[in-house]
Amino acid sequence: MGYRAIVVDKQGDGIAVATRELSEADLPAGEVTIKVEWSSINYKDGLALSPTGRVIRSYPMVPGVDLAGTVLESADGRFAKGDKVVVTGYDVGVAHPGGFAELARIPADWVMPLPAGLTTKEAMALGTAGFTAALSVEALEHNGLRPDQGTVLVTGSTGGVGSTAVNMLAQLGYTVAGSTGKASEHDFLRALGATEILTREEVSAESNRPMEGERWAAAVDPVGGATTAYLIRSVKYGGGIALSGLTGGTAVPTTVFPFILRGVNLLGIDSVFCPLPKRQRVWARMGKDLKPKGLIESIAVETDLDGVATVCAEILQGKVKGRTLVRLGS
């Protein structure tokens, strides 16, 4: 069985990216063979196609950290031919051939049945970014967040994690503010449910003060760097910051004062190796109360394998809003 896939390979000190025709013999080890219908493009995928990204751990590699489709063959009793499934995270797309292919073979422990309430297309419109947003919302809820406590700030709010988080929080009844460096996307954010919009400069400005006025009930932060430092200084007493990204940098200039005087909670969010029971619980919510309204219509756009490289370059430049789906099925 032949199939098309994007392959990233070493080329001198750089990399080469090409769409190739592969055969079933090129598939890796794994118990579940999947006809991929949809994938999606995340920031990590942009890094995978960048010569300086340094996320791919072995070459040649089929990138794509997300995929959803139909089981063709299974050597594991948990899955049968015809089952609809979703795969995100683990080593997919960085050390194990991933979702930018019409066919994938995946270890059974990494495969999850498609949650009720979602199609494979909707699952990939969410993908790793939406899963990260949902994990962030749940972490803040477990930290005690309630809608009556004030405004929740979502940083990087036009990106994949940010846009889905804005929508999820708004439909749960929270007052949501979004920060963005894209002045042209304010209408997009308001349509998702943001009632206040801040500039990137407002949430990343340096300060000599260890704490500022208590402004935010909580925050979803896929940005990191100076933005995280701002949030630590300005979140209300006992508030949580769900931190999942580093697009704004890895160093966080801060002090211990917000933690020991305000009880601020910095909540780390990992979607890659999230334990299966938690993964299943949160994905189930993503088909129910955390399923963004107008997911396909308002947040997602489509491309195909031939358009992946362009979008991956743009996502690293901050030019992509919402979610980009990769269409692989007919």
C-alpha positions in Angstrom: 0.0 0.0 0.0 1.5 3.3 -1.1 0.9 6.6 0.7 2.1 10.2 0.6 4.0 11.8 3.5 6.1 14.8 4.3 9.6 13.6 5.2 12.2 15.7 7.0 15.8 14.5 6.6 19.3 15.7 7.4 21.1 17.5 4.6 24.6 18.6 5.7 24.2 21.1 8.6 20.6 21.7 7.7 17.5 19.7 6.8 15.5 18.9 3.6 11.8 18.8 3.6 9.9 17.0 0.8 6.6 15.3 0.1 7.4 11.7 -0.8 5.6 8.5 -2.0 6.2 5.8 0.7 5.2 2.2 0.9 3.8 0.1 3.8 7.4 -1.2 4.4 8.3 2.3 5.5 5.9 2.3 8.4 7.5 1.9 11.9 6.7 -0.6 14.5 3.4 -0.4 16.3 0.2 -2.3 16.9 -2.3 0.1 15.3 -2.3 1.0 11.6 -4.4 4.1 10.9 -5.7 5.7 7.7 -5.1 9.3 8.6 -8.0 11.6 7.7 -6.9 14.8 9.4 -3.9 16.3 11.1 -3.2 19.8 12.3 -0.3 22.3 12.6 1.1 23.3 16.0 4.0 25.4 17.0 6.0 22.3 17.6 5.4 21.2 14.0 6.8 24.6 12.9 9.9 23.8 14.9 10.1 20.3 13.3 10.3 21.8 9.8 12.8 24.5 10.8 16.6 23.8 10.5 17.0 25.4 14.0 14.0 23.9 15.6 15.8 21.0 17.3 12.8 19.0 18.2 13.2 16.0 15.8 15.3 13.4 17.5 16.0 11.0 14.7 16.1 11.3 10.9 14.5 10.7 8.4 11.2 11.6 10.1 7.6 12.1 9.2 6.5 15.1 11.3 3.1 16.0 12.6 2.4 15.6 16.3 -1.4 15.1 15.8 -3.5 12.7 13.7 -7.1 11.4 13.6 -8.5 8.7 11.4 -9.8 5.2 11.0 -8.1 2.0 12.1 -7.1 -0.3 9.2 -5.4 -3.0 11.2 -4.9 -3.6 14.9 -2.8 -6.2 16.8 -4.3 -4.9 20.1 -7.7 -5.9 21.4 -8.6 -2.4 22.4 -8.9 -1.4 18.8 -10.6 -2.9 15.8 -10.7 -2.2 12.0 -13.1 0.7 11.4 -12.6 2.4 14.8 -12.3 6.1 14.8 -9.2 7.2 16.8 -7.1 10.2 17.8 -3.4 10.4 18.5 -1.6 13.4 20.0 1.7 13.9 21.8 4.1 11.2 23.1 7.0 10.8 20.5 4.7 11.2 17.5 6.2 13.4 14.8 9.6 13.9 16.6 10.9 10.3 17.3 8.1 8.2 15.7 6.6 9.0 12.3 3.6 11.2 12.7 0.5 12.8 11.2 1.7 14.5 8.1 1.1 11.3 6.2 -1.9 9.4 4.7 -0.9 6.3 6.7 0.5 5.9 10.2 1.4 3.0 12.5 1.3 3.9 16.2 1.9 2.0 19.5 -1.5 1.1 20.9 -0.8 2.8 24.2 -0.7 6.1 22.4 -4.0 5.7 20.6 -7.3 6.9 22.0 -10.8 6.2 20.8 -12.4 9.3 19.2 -14.3 11.0 22.0 -18.1 11.2 21.8 -19.3 14.5 20.4 -16.3 15.0 18.0 -15.7 14.1 14.4 -12.1 13.4 13.3 -12.1 16.8 11.7 -13.2 18.5 14.9 -10.7 16.5 16.9 -7.9 17.9 14.8 -9.3 21.4 14.8 -8.6 21.1 18.6 -5.5 18.9 18.4 -2.6 19.4 20.8 -3.3 23.1 21.0 -6.9 22.6 22.0 -6.0 19.8 24.4 -3.4 22.1 26.0 -6.1 24.8 26.4 -8.5 22.3 28.0 -5.7 21.1 30.4 -5.1 24.7 31.3 -8.8 25.4 32.0 -9.1 22.3 34.1 -5.9 23.1 36.1 -7.3 26.6 36.9 -10.6 25.1 37.9 -8.8 22.7 40.3 -6.9 25.7 41.7 -10.3 27.1 42.7 -11.2 29.4 39.8 -14.9 30.3 39.5 -16.6 32.7 37.0 -17.5 35.2 39.8 -13.8 35.8 40.7 -13.0 38.2 37.9 -11.4 38.4 34.5 -9.2 35.6 33.2 -6.4 36.7 30.9 -5.4 34.6 27.9 -2.0 35.5 26.4 -1.1 34.8 22.8 -4.8 34.7 22.3 -4.9 34.5 18.5 -2.8 31.3 18.5 -4.0 27.8 18.7 -3.9 27.4 22.4 -5.0 31.0 23.1 -7.9 31.1 20.7 -9.4 27.8 21.9 -8.9 28.8 25.5 -10.7 32.1 25.0 -13.7 30.3 23.5 -13.7 27.5 26.1 -13.6 30.0 29.0 -16.2 32.3 27.5 -18.7 29.5 27.0 -18.2 28.4 30.6 -19.3 31.8 31.8 -16.0 33.5 32.5 -15.1 37.1 31.6 -12.2 36.8 29.3 -9.5 39.2 28.2 -7.0 38.4 25.5 -3.6 39.8 24.7 -2.2 39.8 21.2 0.4 41.4 19.0 -2.0 41.4 16.0 -4.0 44.6 16.0 -6.0 43.4 13.0 -7.5 40.4 14.9 -9.5 42.2 17.6 -12.8 41.3 15.9 -11.7 37.7 15.7 -11.1 37.6 19.5 -14.3 39.4 20.3 -16.2 36.8 18.2 -14.6 34.1 20.3 -15.8 35.7 23.5 -13.1 38.1 24.6 -14.5 41.3 26.2 -11.2 43.1 26.7 -8.1 43.1 24.5 -4.6 44.0 25.5 -1.5 44.6 23.4 1.5 42.3 23.5 3.5 45.3 24.9 1.1 45.7 27.8 1.7 42.2 29.0 5.4 41.9 28.4 6.7 45.2 29.7 9.5 45.0 32.2 9.0 46.3 35.7 11.3 47.0 38.7 8.3 46.3 41.0 8.1 42.8 42.4 4.3 43.1 42.4 1.7 45.2 40.7 -2.0 45.8 41.4 -4.1 42.6 41.6 -5.8 42.6 38.2 -6.5 39.0 36.9 -8.4 36.2 38.6 -6.2 33.7 36.6 -4.4 33.4 33.3 -3.8 30.9 30.5 -0.3 31.5 29.3 1.2 29.8 26.2 3.7 32.6 25.8 6.3 32.4 28.6 9.2 34.8 29.2 8.5 38.4 30.2 4.7 37.8 29.8 4.8 35.1 32.5 6.7 37.5 34.7 3.9 40.1 34.2 1.2 37.6 35.1 3.0 36.6 38.3 3.1 40.2 39.3 -0.5 41.0 38.5 -2.6 37.9 39.3 -4.9 38.2 42.3 -4.4 36.6 45.6 -4.4 32.8 45.3 -4.8 33.0 41.5 -3.3 30.5 39.1 -1.3 30.9 35.9 -1.5 27.8 33.6 1.8 28.0 31.7 2.3 25.9 28.6 4.5 27.6 26.1 7.7 29.5 25.3 7.0 31.5 22.2 7.9 34.6 24.3 11.1 33.2 25.7 12.2 30.7 28.3 13.7 33.0 31.0 11.2 34.4 33.6 12.5 37.4 35.5 10.6 37.4 38.8 10.9 37.3 42.6 9.5 35.1 45.3 7.2 37.9 46.6 4.0 37.1 44.6 4.3 33.5 45.7 4.9 34.1 49.4 2.8 37.2 49.8 -0.1 36.5 47.5 -0.1 32.7 47.2 0.2 32.9 43.4 0.2 29.4 41.8 2.3 28.7 38.7 0.7 25.6 37.1 2.8 23.7 34.6 0.8 22.2 31.7 2.2 19.3 29.7 0.2 17.8 26.9 2.9 15.5 25.5 3.2 12.8 28.2 -0.1 13.5 30.0 -1.2 10.2 31.7 -3.9 8.3 29.7 -6.7 8.5 32.4 -6.4 12.3 32.6 -6.0 12.5 28.8 -9.2 10.6 28.3 -11.1 12.6 30.9 -10.1 16.0 29.4 -10.7 14.9 25.8 -14.2 13.7 26.9 -14.9 17.3 28.1 -13.6 18.6 24.8 -16.5 16.8 23.1 -18.9 18.3 25.7 -18.6 21.5 27.8 -15.2 22.4 26.5 -16.0 22.0 22.8 -15.6 25.5 21.4 -18.7 26.9 19.6 -18.2 27.4 15.9 -15.0 25.3 16.1 -14.6 24.6 12.4 -16.3 27.8 11.2 -14.5 30.4 13.4 -11.2 29.0 14.6 -10.0 26.5 11.9 -8.8 26.8 8.3 -7.7 24.0 6.0 -4.6 23.1 4.0 -3.2 19.9 2.5 0.2 18.2 2.5 1.5 20.6 -0.1 0.6 23.6 2.1 2.1 22.4 5.3 5.6 23.8 4.9 4.3 27.3 4.2 2.0 27.3 7.3 4.8 25.9 9.5 7.1 28.8 8.5 4.3 31.3 9.2 3.5 29.9 12.6 7.0 30.5 13.7 6.7 34.1 12.5 3.5 34.6 14.5 1.4 35.0 11.3 -1.1 32.2 12.0 -4.3 32.7 13.9 -6.5 30.0 15.3 -6.0 26.4 14.1 -4.8 25.0 10.7 -6.2 21.6 9.7 -4.3 19.3 7.4 -6.6 17.4 5.1 -5.4 13.9 4.3 -8.5 11.8 3.7 -10.6 11.9 0.6 
